Amino acid sequence: MPLTVPVLRVLEACRGERITGRLILRPLSGKPIDRRDAYRMVMRVAKAAGIPRHISPHSLRHAAITNALDAGVPLRDAQILARHADPRTTERYDRARGNLDRPGVHFLTAYVAGV
């Protein structure tokens, strides 16, 4: 997934003046991240952020697709972003279908970026 300018700004701010150490979490082994590693990382960050309910990489995927659709991204584009072969799969990810009161992905991005 491409990085948007607001997200890139947040990552640069997190990096600060550091030239060593990990910015993005990854296993200490240095090996590629597997499903279990991703789950543990998300759980660790959620716990540190005080998020009380269960959250997983897959729930983040659901949220991203829902936010994209809420923001007006066409279903076909969301399907491509999610790498789904069938648009019906993408539609199942949309947990807020018909809920027009939810903010879109641009509001979420602005919030994350502190704009």
C-alpha distances in whole Angstrom, upper triangle without the diagonal:
4,7,9,13,14,12,12,16,16,15,18,20,20,20,23,26,25,25,25,24,20,18,15,17,18,21,24,25,22,21,17,16,18,17,20,19,16,19,21,19,17,21,22,20,21,25,25,24,26,24,27,26,24,20,18,14,15,16,13,11,15,14,11,12,15,15,13,16,18,17,18,15,16,16,16,12,11,13,10,7,9,10,14,17,19,18,21,18,16,19,20,17,18,21,22,23,26,25,25,26,23,21,17,14,15,18,16,14,18,19,17,17,21,21
4,6,10,12,10,10,14,14,13,15,18,18,19,21,24,23,23,24,23,20,17,15,18,19,22,25,26,23,23,19,19,21,21,24,22,19,21,23,21,20,23,24,22,23,26,26,24,27,26,29,28,26,23,21,17,18,19,16,15,17,17,13,14,17,16,14,17,19,17,18,15,17,18,17,13,13,15,13,10,12,14,17,20,22,21,24,22,19,22,23,20,21,23,24,25,27,27,26,27,23,21,18,14,14,18,16,13,16,18,16,16,19,20
4,7,8,6,6,10,11,10,12,14,15,15,18,21,20,21,22,21,18,15,14,17,18,22,24,26,23,23,20,19,21,22,24,22,19,21,23,20,19,22,23,20,21,25,24,22,25,24,27,27,26,22,21,18,19,20,16,15,18,17,13,15,18,16,14,18,19,17,19,16,19,20,20,16,16,18,16,13,15,17,20,23,25,24,26,24,21,24,25,21,22,24,24,25,28,27,26,26,23,20,17,13,13,16,14,11,13,15,13,12,16,16
4,6,5,6,9,10,11,12,14,15,17,18,21,22,23,24,23,21,17,16,19,21,25,28,29,26,27,24,23,25,25,27,25,22,24,25,22,21,24,24,21,22,26,25,23,26,24,28,27,27,23,22,20,21,21,17,17,19,17,13,16,17,15,13,17,17,15,17,15,18,20,20,16,16,19,17,14,16,19,22,25,26,24,27,25,22,24,25,22,22,24,23,24,26,25,24,24,21,18,15,11,10,13,12,8,10,13,11,10,14,13
4,5,5,6,9,10,10,12,14,15,16,19,20,21,23,23,21,17,17,20,23,27,29,31,28,28,26,25,27,27,29,27,24,26,27,24,23,26,26,23,24,27,25,23,27,26,29,29,29,26,25,22,24,24,20,20,22,20,17,19,21,17,16,20,20,17,19,18,21,23,23,19,19,22,21,18,20,22,25,28,30,28,30,29,25,27,29,25,25,27,26,27,29,27,26,26,23,19,17,13,11,14,13,9,10,13,11,9,12,12
4,5,5,6,9,10,11,13,14,15,19,20,21,23,23,20,17,17,20,22,26,28,31,28,29,27,25,27,27,29,26,23,25,26,23,21,24,24,20,21,24,23,20,23,23,26,27,27,24,23,21,23,22,18,19,21,18,16,18,19,16,16,19,19,16,19,18,22,23,24,20,20,23,22,19,21,23,26,29,30,28,30,29,25,27,28,25,24,25,24,26,27,26,24,23,20,17,15,12,10,11,10,7,7,9,8,5,9,8
4,5,5,6,9,10,11,12,14,18,18,19,21,20,17,14,13,16,19,22,25,27,24,25,23,21,24,23,25,23,20,21,22,19,18,21,21,17,18,21,20,18,21,21,24,24,24,21,20,18,20,19,16,17,19,16,14,17,18,15,15,19,19,17,19,18,22,23,24,20,19,22,21,17,19,21,24,27,29,27,29,27,24,26,27,23,23,24,24,26,27,26,25,24,21,17,15,12,11,12,10,7,9,10,7,6,10,11
4,5,5,6,9,10,11,12,15,16,17,18,18,16,12,12,16,18,22,24,26,23,24,22,21,24,25,26,23,21,23,24,20,19,23,22,19,21,24,22,20,24,23,27,27,27,24,23,20,23,22,19,19,22,20,17,20,22,19,18,22,22,20,22,21,24,25,25,22,21,24,22,19,21,23,26,29,31,29,31,29,26,29,29,26,26,27,27,29,31,29,28,28,24,21,19,15,14,16,14,11,12,13,11,9,12,13
4,5,5,6,9,10,11,14,15,17,19,19,17,13,14,18,21,24,26,28,26,27,25,24,27,27,29,26,23,25,26,22,21,24,23,20,21,24,22,20,24,24,27,28,28,25,25,23,25,24,21,22,24,22,19,22,23,20,20,24,24,21,24,23,26,28,28,25,24,27,25,22,24,26,29,32,34,32,34,32,29,31,32,28,28,29,29,31,32,30,29,28,25,21,19,16,15,15,14,11,11,12,10,7,10,10
4,5,5,6,9,10,13,14,16,18,17,15,11,12,15,18,22,24,26,24,26,24,23,25,25,26,23,21,22,23,19,18,21,20,16,18,20,18,16,20,20,24,25,25,22,22,20,23,22,18,20,22,20,18,21,22,19,20,23,23,21,24,23,27,28,29,25,24,26,25,22,23,26,29,32,33,32,34,31,28,30,31,27,27,27,27,29,31,29,28,26,23,20,19,16,14,15,13,10,10,10,7,5,8,10
4,5,5,6,9,12,12,13,15,14,12,8,9,12,15,19,20,23,21,22,21,20,23,23,24,21,19,21,21,17,17,20,18,15,18,20,18,17,21,21,25,25,25,22,21,19,22,22,18,20,22,20,18,22,23,21,21,25,25,23,26,24,28,28,29,25,24,26,25,21,23,25,28,31,33,32,34,31,28,31,31,27,27,28,29,31,33,31,30,29,26,23,21,18,17,18,15,12,13,14,10,9,12,14
4,5,5,6,9,10,12,14,14,13,10,11,15,18,21,22,25,22,24,23,22,26,26,27,24,22,24,24,20,20,23,22,19,21,23,21,20,23,24,28,29,29,25,25,23,26,26,22,23,26,24,22,25,27,24,24,28,28,25,28,27,30,31,31,28,27,29,28,24,26,28,31,34,36,35,37,34,32,34,34,31,31,32,32,34,36,34,33,32,28,25,24,20,19,20,18,15,15,16,13,11,13,14
4,5,5,9,10,13,15,15,14,11,13,16,19,23,23,26,24,26,25,24,27,28,28,25,23,25,24,21,21,23,21,18,20,22,19,18,22,23,26,28,28,25,25,24,27,26,23,24,27,24,23,26,27,24,25,28,28,26,29,28,31,33,33,30,28,31,30,26,28,30,33,36,38,37,38,36,33,35,35,32,32,32,32,34,36,34,33,31,28,25,24,21,19,19,17,15,14,14,12,9,11,13
4,5,9,9,12,13,12,11,7,10,12,16,19,20,23,21,23,23,21,24,25,25,22,20,22,21,17,17,20,18,15,17,19,16,15,19,20,24,25,25,23,23,21,24,24,21,23,25,23,22,25,27,24,25,28,28,26,30,29,32,33,33,30,28,31,30,26,27,29,32,35,37,36,37,35,32,34,34,30,31,31,31,34,36,34,33,31,28,25,24,21,20,20,18,15,16,15,12,11,12,15
4,6,6,8,9,9,9,6,10,13,15,19,19,22,19,22,22,21,24,26,26,22,21,23,22,18,19,22,19,17,20,21,19,18,22,23,27,28,28,25,25,23,26,26,23,25,28,26,24,27,29,27,27,31,31,29,32,30,34,35,35,31,30,32,31,27,28,30,33,36,38,37,39,36,34,36,36,33,33,34,34,37,39,37,36,35,31,28,27,24,23,23,21,18,19,18,15,14,16,18
4,6,9,11,12,12,10,13,16,19,22,22,25,23,26,25,25,28,29,29,26,25,27,25,22,23,25,22,19,22,24,20,20,24,25,29,31,31,28,28,26,30,29,26,28,31,28,27,30,32,29,29,33,33,31,34,33,36,37,37,34,33,35,34,30,31,33,36,40,42,40,42,40,37,39,39,36,36,36,36,39,41,38,38,36,33,30,29,26,24,24,22,20,20,19,17,15,16,18
4,6,9,11,13,12,15,18,20,23,22,25,23,26,26,26,30,31,31,27,27,29,28,24,25,27,25,22,25,26,23,23,27,29,32,34,34,31,31,29,33,33,29,31,34,32,30,33,35,32,33,36,36,34,37,36,39,40,40,37,36,38,36,33,34,36,39,42,44,43,45,43,40,42,43,39,39,40,40,43,44,42,41,40,36,33,32,29,28,28,26,23,23,23,20,18,19,21
4,6,7,9,9,13,15,17,20,19,21,19,23,23,23,27,28,28,25,24,26,25,21,23,25,22,20,24,25,21,22,26,27,31,32,32,29,29,27,31,31,28,30,33,31,29,33,35,32,33,36,36,35,37,36,39,40,40,36,35,37,35,32,33,34,38,41,43,42,44,41,39,41,41,38,39,39,40,42,44,42,42,40,37,34,33,29,29,29,27,24,24,24,21,19,21,23
4,7,9,10,13,15,17,19,18,20,18,21,22,22,26,28,28,24,24,27,26,22,24,27,24,22,26,27,24,25,28,30,33,34,34,31,30,28,31,32,29,30,34,32,30,34,36,34,34,37,38,36,39,37,40,40,40,36,35,37,35,32,33,34,37,40,43,43,45,42,39,42,42,39,40,40,41,44,46,44,44,42,39,36,34,31,30,31,29,26,26,26,23,22,23,26
4,7,9,12,13,14,16,14,17,15,18,19,20,24,26,26,22,22,25,23,20,22,24,22,21,24,25,22,24,27,29,32,33,32,29,28,27,30,31,28,30,33,32,30,34,36,34,34,38,38,37,39,38,40,41,40,37,36,37,35,32,32,34,37,40,42,42,44,41,39,42,42,38,39,40,41,43,46,44,44,43,39,37,35,32,31,32,29,27,28,27,24,23,25,27
4,7,9,10,11,13,11,14,12,16,17,17,21,23,22,19,19,21,19,16,19,21,18,17,21,22,19,21,24,25,28,30,29,26,25,23,27,28,25,27,30,29,28,31,33,32,32,36,37,35,38,36,39,39,39,36,34,35,34,30,31,32,35,38,40,40,42,39,37,40,39,35,37,37,39,41,44,42,42,41,37,35,33,30,30,31,28,25,27,26,22,22,24,27
4,6,6,8,10,10,13,11,14,14,14,18,19,19,15,15,18,16,13,16,18,15,14,18,19,17,18,22,23,26,27,25,23,21,20,23,24,22,23,27,26,25,28,30,28,29,33,33,32,35,33,36,35,35,32,30,32,30,27,27,28,31,34,37,37,38,35,33,36,35,32,33,34,35,38,40,39,39,38,34,32,30,27,27,28,25,23,24,24,20,20,22,25
4,6,9,12,13,16,13,16,16,15,18,20,20,16,15,18,17,13,15,17,15,13,17,18,16,17,20,21,24,25,24,21,20,18,22,23,20,21,25,23,22,25,27,25,26,30,30,29,32,30,33,33,33,30,28,29,28,24,25,26,29,33,35,35,36,33,31,34,33,29,31,31,32,35,37,36,36,34,31,28,27,24,24,24,21,19,21,20,16,16,19,21
4,6,10,12,14,12,14,13,12,15,16,16,13,12,14,14,10,12,15,13,11,15,17,15,16,19,20,23,23,22,19,17,15,18,19,17,18,21,20,19,22,24,23,23,27,28,27,29,27,30,30,30,27,25,26,25,22,22,23,26,29,31,31,33,29,28,30,30,26,28,28,30,32,35,33,34,33,29,27,25,22,23,23,20,18,20,20,16,16,19,22
4,7,9,12,10,12,11,10,13,14,13,10,9,12,10,7,10,12,10,10,13,15,13,15,18,18,21,21,19,17,15,14,17,18,16,18,21,20,20,23,25,24,25,28,29,28,31,29,32,31,31,28,26,27,26,23,22,24,26,30,32,32,33,29,28,30,29,26,28,28,30,32,35,34,34,33,30,28,27,23,25,25,21,20,22,21,18,19,21,24
4,6,8,7,8,8,7,10,12,12,8,8,11,10,8,11,13,12,12,15,17,16,18,21,21,23,23,21,18,16,14,18,19,17,19,22,22,21,24,26,26,26,30,31,30,33,31,33,32,32,29,27,27,26,23,22,23,26,29,31,32,33,29,28,31,30,27,29,29,31,34,37,36,37,36,32,31,29,26,27,28,24,23,26,25,21,22,25,28
4,5,6,7,8,7,9,12,10,7,9,12,10,9,12,14,12,14,17,18,17,20,22,22,24,24,21,19,17,16,19,21,20,21,24,24,24,27,29,29,29,32,34,34,36,34,36,34,34,32,30,30,29,26,25,25,28,30,33,34,34,31,30,33,32,28,31,31,34,36,39,38,39,39,35,34,32,29,31,31,28,26,29,28,24,26,28,31
4,5,8,10,10,13,15,14,10,13,15,13,12,15,16,14,16,19,19,19,21,24,24,26,26,24,22,20,19,23,24,23,24,28,28,27,30,32,32,33,36,37,37,39,37,39,38,38,35,33,33,32,29,28,29,31,34,37,37,38,34,34,37,35,32,35,35,37,40,43,41,43,42,38,37,35,32,33,34,30,29,31,30,26,28,30,33
4,5,9,10,12,15,14,11,14,16,14,14,18,19,17,19,22,22,22,25,27,27,29,29,26,24,22,20,23,26,25,25,29,29,29,31,34,34,34,37,38,38,40,38,40,39,38,36,34,34,32,30,28,29,31,34,36,37,38,34,34,37,36,33,36,36,39,41,44,43,44,44,40,39,37,34,35,36,33,31,34,33,29,30,33,36
4,7,8,11,15,15,11,13,16,15,14,17,19,18,19,22,23,23,25,27,27,29,29,27,24,22,20,23,25,24,24,28,28,27,30,32,32,32,35,37,36,38,36,38,36,36,33,32,31,30,27,26,27,29,32,35,36,37,33,33,36,35,32,34,35,38,40,43,42,43,43,39,37,35,32,33,34,31,29,32,31,28,28,31,34
4,6,9,12,13,10,12,15,15,14,17,19,19,20,23,24,24,26,28,28,30,29,26,24,21,19,21,24,23,23,26,27,26,28,31,31,31,34,36,36,37,35,36,35,34,32,30,29,28,26,25,24,27,29,32,33,34,31,31,34,33,30,33,34,36,38,42,41,42,42,38,37,35,32,33,35,31,30,33,32,28,30,32,35
4,6,10,11,9,10,14,14,13,16,18,18,19,21,23,23,25,27,26,28,27,24,22,18,16,18,21,20,20,23,24,23,25,28,28,28,31,33,32,34,31,32,31,30,28,26,26,24,22,21,20,23,25,28,30,31,27,27,30,29,27,29,31,33,35,38,38,39,39,35,34,32,29,30,32,28,27,30,30,26,28,31,33
4,7,8,6,6,10,10,10,12,15,15,16,18,20,20,22,24,23,25,24,21,18,15,12,15,18,17,17,20,21,20,22,25,25,25,28,30,30,32,29,31,29,29,27,24,24,23,20,19,19,21,24,27,28,29,25,25,28,27,24,27,27,30,32,36,35,36,36,32,31,29,26,28,29,26,25,28,27,24,26,29,31
4,6,5,6,9,10,11,12,14,15,17,18,20,21,23,24,23,24,23,19,17,13,11,13,17,16,16,19,21,20,22,24,25,26,28,30,30,32,29,30,28,28,27,24,23,23,20,18,18,20,22,25,26,27,23,23,26,25,22,25,26,29,31,35,34,36,36,32,32,30,27,29,30,27,26,30,29,26,28,31,33
4,5,5,6,9,10,11,12,14,16,16,18,20,21,23,21,22,20,16,14,10,9,10,13,14,13,16,18,18,19,22,23,24,26,27,28,30,28,29,27,26,25,22,22,21,19,17,17,18,21,23,24,24,20,21,24,22,19,22,23,26,28,32,31,33,33,30,29,28,25,28,29,25,25,29,28,25,27,30,32
4,5,5,6,9,10,11,12,14,15,16,18,20,21,19,20,19,15,14,10,10,12,15,15,16,18,20,20,22,24,25,26,28,30,31,33,30,32,30,30,28,26,25,25,23,20,21,22,25,26,27,27,23,24,26,24,22,25,25,28,30,34,33,35,34,31,31,30,27,30,30,27,27,30,29,26,28,30,33
4,5,5,6,9,10,10,12,14,15,17,18,20,19,20,19,16,14,11,10,13,15,15,16,19,20,20,22,24,25,26,28,30,30,32,30,32,30,30,29,26,26,25,23,20,21,23,26,28,29,29,25,25,28,26,23,26,26,29,31,34,33,35,35,31,30,29,26,29,29,25,25,28,27,24,26,28,31
4,6,5,6,9,10,11,12,14,15,16,18,17,18,17,14,11,8,7,10,12,11,12,15,16,16,18,21,21,22,25,26,26,29,27,28,27,27,25,22,22,22,19,17,19,20,23,25,26,26,22,22,24,23,20,22,22,25,27,31,30,31,31,27,27,25,22,25,25,22,21,25,24,20,23,25,28
4,5,5,6,9,10,11,12,14,15,16,15,16,14,11,9,6,6,9,10,11,12,15,16,16,19,20,21,22,25,26,27,29,27,29,27,28,26,23,23,24,21,18,20,21,24,26,26,26,22,22,24,22,19,21,21,24,26,30,29,31,30,26,26,25,23,26,26,22,22,25,24,21,24,26,29
4,6,5,6,9,10,10,12,14,15,14,15,15,12,10,9,9,12,14,13,16,18,18,19,22,23,24,25,28,28,29,32,30,32,31,31,30,26,27,27,24,22,23,25,28,29,30,29,26,25,27,25,22,25,24,27,29,33,31,33,32,29,28,27,25,27,27,23,24,27,25,22,24,26,29
4,5,5,6,8,10,11,12,14,14,15,15,13,11,9,9,13,14,12,15,17,17,18,21,22,22,24,26,27,27,30,28,31,29,30,28,25,26,26,22,21,23,24,28,29,29,30,26,25,27,25,22,24,24,26,29,32,30,32,31,27,26,25,23,25,25,21,21,24,22,18,21,23,26
4,5,5,6,8,10,10,12,11,13,12,10,7,6,6,10,10,9,12,14,14,15,18,19,19,21,23,24,24,27,26,28,27,28,26,23,23,24,21,19,21,23,26,27,27,27,23,22,24,23,19,21,20,22,25,28,27,28,27,23,23,22,20,22,22,18,18,21,19,16,19,21,24
4,6,5,6,9,10,10,9,10,10,8,7,7,9,12,11,11,14,16,16,17,20,21,21,23,25,26,27,30,28,31,29,31,29,25,26,27,24,22,24,25,29,30,29,29,25,24,26,24,21,23,21,24,27,30,28,29,28,25,24,24,22,25,24,20,21,23,21,19,22,23,26
4,5,5,6,9,10,10,12,13,11,10,10,12,15,15,14,17,19,18,20,23,23,23,25,28,28,29,32,31,33,32,33,31,28,29,29,26,24,27,28,32,33,32,32,29,28,29,27,24,26,25,27,30,33,30,32,30,27,26,26,24,26,25,21,22,24,21,18,21,22,26
4,5,5,6,9,9,11,12,12,10,10,11,15,14,12,16,18,16,17,21,21,21,23,26,25,26,29,28,31,30,31,29,26,27,28,24,23,25,27,31,32,31,31,28,26,28,26,23,24,23,25,28,31,28,29,28,24,23,23,21,22,21,18,18,20,18,15,17,19,22
4,5,5,6,5,8,9,9,7,9,11,14,12,11,15,16,15,16,19,20,19,22,24,24,24,28,27,30,29,31,28,25,27,27,24,23,25,27,30,31,30,30,27,25,26,24,21,22,21,22,26,28,26,27,25,22,21,21,20,22,20,17,18,20,17,15,18,19,22
4,5,5,6,7,9,9,10,12,14,17,15,15,18,19,18,20,23,23,23,25,28,27,28,31,31,33,32,34,32,29,30,31,28,26,29,30,34,34,33,33,30,28,30,27,24,25,24,25,29,31,28,30,28,25,24,25,23,25,23,20,21,23,20,18,21,21,25
4,5,8,10,12,13,12,14,16,19,17,16,20,21,20,21,24,24,24,26,29,28,28,32,31,34,34,35,33,30,32,32,29,27,30,32,35,36,35,35,32,30,32,30,27,27,26,27,30,33,30,31,29,26,25,25,23,25,23,20,20,22,18,16,19,19,23
4,6,9,11,13,12,14,15,18,16,15,18,19,17,19,22,22,21,23,26,25,25,29,29,32,31,33,31,28,30,31,27,26,29,30,34,35,33,33,30,28,30,28,25,25,23,24,28,30,27,28,25,22,21,22,20,21,20,16,17,18,15,13,16,16,20
4,6,9,11,11,14,17,19,17,16,20,20,18,20,23,23,22,25,27,26,27,30,30,33,33,35,33,29,31,32,29,28,31,32,36,36,34,34,31,29,30,28,25,25,23,24,28,29,26,28,25,22,22,23,22,23,21,18,20,21,17,16,19,19,22
4,6,8,8,11,14,16,13,13,17,17,15,17,20,19,19,22,24,23,24,27,27,30,29,32,30,26,28,30,26,25,28,29,32,32,31,30,28,26,26,25,21,22,20,20,24,26,23,25,22,19,20,21,20,22,20,16,18,20,17,15,19,19,22
4,7,9,12,15,17,14,15,18,18,17,19,22,21,21,24,26,25,26,29,30,32,31,33,32,28,30,32,29,27,30,30,34,33,32,31,28,27,27,25,22,22,20,21,25,27,24,26,23,21,22,23,22,25,22,19,22,23,20,19,23,22,25
4,6,10,13,14,11,13,16,15,14,17,20,18,19,22,24,23,25,28,28,30,28,31,30,26,27,29,26,24,27,27,30,30,29,28,25,24,24,21,19,20,17,18,22,24,22,24,22,20,21,22,21,24,22,19,22,23,20,20,23,24,26
4,7,11,11,9,11,14,14,13,16,18,18,19,22,23,23,25,27,27,29,27,29,28,25,25,27,24,22,25,25,28,28,27,26,23,22,23,20,17,19,16,19,22,25,23,25,24,21,22,22,21,24,23,20,22,24,22,20,24,25,28
4,7,8,6,7,11,11,11,13,15,15,16,19,20,20,22,25,24,26,25,26,25,21,22,24,21,19,21,22,25,25,25,24,21,20,21,18,15,17,15,17,21,23,22,24,23,19,20,20,18,21,21,17,19,22,19,18,21,23,25
4,5,5,6,9,10,11,12,14,15,16,18,20,21,22,25,23,25,23,25,24,20,20,22,19,16,19,19,23,23,23,22,19,18,20,17,14,16,16,18,21,24,23,25,24,21,21,21,19,22,22,18,19,22,21,19,22,24,26
4,6,5,6,9,10,11,13,14,15,17,19,20,21,23,21,23,21,22,21,17,18,18,16,13,15,16,20,21,21,21,17,16,18,17,13,16,16,18,21,24,23,25,25,21,21,20,17,20,21,17,18,21,20,18,21,23,25
4,5,5,6,9,10,11,12,14,15,17,18,20,22,20,21,19,20,19,16,15,17,14,11,14,14,17,18,18,17,14,13,15,13,10,13,13,16,18,22,21,23,23,20,20,19,17,21,21,18,19,22,21,19,23,25,27
4,5,5,6,9,10,10,12,14,15,16,18,20,19,21,19,21,20,16,16,18,16,13,16,16,20,19,19,18,15,14,15,13,9,11,11,13,16,19,18,20,20,17,17,17,15,19,19,16,17,21,19,18,21,23,25
4,5,5,6,9,10,10,12,14,15,16,19,17,19,18,20,18,14,16,17,14,12,15,16,20,20,19,19,16,14,16,14,11,12,12,14,17,20,19,20,20,16,16,15,13,16,16,13,14,17,16,14,18,20,22
4,5,5,6,9,10,11,12,14,15,17,15,17,15,16,15,11,12,13,11,8,11,12,16,16,15,16,13,11,13,12,8,10,11,14,16,19,18,20,20,17,17,15,13,16,17,14,15,19,18,16,19,22,23
4,6,5,6,9,10,11,12,14,16,14,16,14,16,15,11,12,14,12,10,13,13,16,16,14,14,11,9,10,9,5,7,8,10,12,16,15,17,18,14,15,14,12,16,17,14,16,19,19,18,21,23,24
4,6,5,6,8,10,10,12,14,14,16,15,17,16,12,14,16,13,12,15,15,19,19,17,17,14,12,12,12,8,8,8,9,12,15,14,15,15,12,12,11,9,13,13,11,13,16,15,14,17,19,21
4,5,5,6,9,10,10,13,11,14,13,15,13,9,12,13,10,9,13,14,17,18,16,16,14,11,13,13,9,9,11,12,13,16,15,16,16,13,12,10,8,11,12,10,11,14,14,13,16,18,19
4,5,5,6,9,10,11,9,11,9,11,10,6,9,11,8,7,11,11,15,14,12,13,11,8,9,10,7,6,9,10,11,14,14,15,16,13,13,10,9,13,14,13,14,17,17,17,19,22,22
4,5,5,6,9,10,10,11,10,13,12,9,11,14,12,11,15,14,17,16,13,14,12,9,9,10,7,5,6,6,8,11,10,12,13,10,10,9,9,12,13,12,14,17,17,17,19,21,22
4,5,5,6,9,9,12,12,14,13,10,13,15,12,12,16,16,20,19,16,17,16,12,12,13,10,8,9,9,10,12,11,11,12,8,8,5,5,8,9,8,10,13,13,14,16,18,18
4,5,5,7,5,8,9,11,9,7,10,12,10,10,14,14,18,17,14,16,15,11,12,14,11,9,12,11,11,14,13,13,14,11,10,7,6,9,11,10,11,14,15,15,17,19,19
4,5,5,5,7,7,10,9,7,10,12,11,12,15,14,17,16,12,13,13,10,9,12,10,7,10,9,8,10,11,11,13,11,11,8,8,11,13,13,14,17,18,19,20,22,22
4,5,7,10,10,14,13,11,14,16,15,15,18,18,21,19,16,17,16,13,12,14,12,9,10,8,8,9,8,7,9,7,7,5,7,10,11,11,13,15,16,17,19,21,20
4,6,9,11,14,12,11,14,16,14,15,19,19,22,21,17,19,19,15,15,17,15,12,14,12,12,12,12,10,11,9,7,4,6,7,9,10,11,13,15,16,17,19,17
4,6,9,11,10,10,13,15,14,15,18,18,20,19,16,17,18,14,14,16,15,12,15,13,12,12,12,11,13,12,11,8,9,10,12,14,15,16,18,19,20,22,21
4,6,8,6,6,10,11,10,12,15,15,17,16,13,15,16,12,12,15,14,12,15,14,13,14,15,14,16,14,13,10,9,11,14,14,15,17,19,19,20,23,21
4,5,5,6,9,10,11,12,14,14,15,14,11,13,14,11,11,15,14,12,16,15,13,14,16,15,18,17,16,13,13,15,18,18,18,21,23,23,24,26,25
4,5,5,6,9,10,10,12,11,12,11,7,10,11,7,8,11,11,10,14,14,12,14,16,16,19,17,17,14,14,17,19,19,20,22,24,24,26,28,27
4,5,5,6,9,10,10,10,10,9,7,10,11,9,10,14,13,13,17,17,15,18,20,20,23,21,20,17,17,19,22,21,21,24,26,26,27,30,29
4,5,5,6,9,10,10,12,12,10,13,13,10,12,15,14,14,17,17,16,18,20,20,22,20,19,15,14,16,19,19,18,21,23,23,24,26,26
4,5,5,6,8,9,11,11,9,11,11,7,9,12,10,10,14,14,14,16,17,18,20,17,17,13,12,15,17,16,16,20,21,21,22,25,25
4,5,5,6,5,8,8,6,9,8,6,9,11,10,11,15,16,15,18,20,20,23,20,20,17,16,18,21,20,20,23,25,24,25,28,28
4,5,5,6,8,10,9,12,11,9,12,15,13,14,18,19,18,21,23,23,25,23,22,18,17,19,22,21,20,23,25,24,25,28,28
4,5,8,11,12,11,14,12,10,13,15,12,14,17,18,18,21,22,22,24,21,19,16,14,16,19,17,17,20,22,20,21,25,25
4,5,9,10,10,12,9,7,11,12,10,12,15,17,17,20,21,22,23,20,20,17,15,18,20,18,18,22,23,21,23,26,26
4,6,9,10,12,10,9,13,14,12,15,18,20,20,23,24,25,27,24,24,20,18,21,24,22,21,25,26,24,26,29,30
4,6,7,9,7,7,10,11,11,13,16,19,18,21,23,24,26,24,24,21,19,22,25,23,23,27,28,26,28,31,32
4,7,9,8,9,12,13,13,16,19,21,20,23,25,27,29,27,27,24,23,26,28,27,27,30,31,30,32,35,35
4,5,6,7,9,11,12,14,17,19,17,21,23,25,27,25,26,23,22,25,28,27,27,30,31,30,32,35,35
4,5,5,6,9,10,11,15,16,14,17,19,21,24,22,23,20,20,23,25,24,25,28,29,28,30,33,33
4,5,5,6,9,10,13,15,13,16,19,21,23,22,23,21,21,24,26,25,26,29,30,30,32,34,34
4,5,5,7,9,12,15,14,17,19,21,23,21,22,20,20,23,25,23,24,28,28,28,30,33,33
4,5,5,7,10,12,11,15,17,18,21,18,19,17,16,20,21,20,21,24,25,24,27,29,29
4,5,5,8,10,8,12,14,16,18,17,18,16,17,20,22,21,22,25,26,25,28,30,30
4,5,7,10,9,13,15,17,19,17,19,18,18,22,23,21,23,26,26,26,29,31,31
4,6,9,9,13,14,16,18,15,17,15,15,19,20,18,20,23,23,22,25,27,28
4,6,6,9,10,13,14,12,14,13,13,17,17,16,18,21,21,21,24,26,26
4,6,9,9,12,13,11,13,13,14,18,18,16,19,22,21,21,24,26,26
4,6,5,8,9,8,11,11,13,16,16,15,18,20,20,21,24,25,25
4,6,8,11,10,13,12,14,17,18,18,20,22,22,23,26,27,27
4,6,9,10,13,13,16,18,18,19,21,23,23,25,27,28,27
4,6,6,10,11,14,16,16,16,19,21,20,22,25,25,25
4,6,8,9,13,15,14,15,18,19,19,21,23,24,23
4,7,9,13,14,12,14,17,17,17,20,22,22,21
4,6,10,11,10,10,14,15,14,16,19,19,19
4,7,8,6,7,11,11,11,13,15,16,15
4,5,6,7,9,10,11,13,15,16,15
4,5,5,6,9,10,10,12,14,14
4,5,5,6,8,10,10,12,11
4,5,5,6,9,10,10,9
4,5,5,6,9,10,10
4,5,5,6,8,9
4,6,5,6,5
4,5,5,6
4,5,8
4,5
4
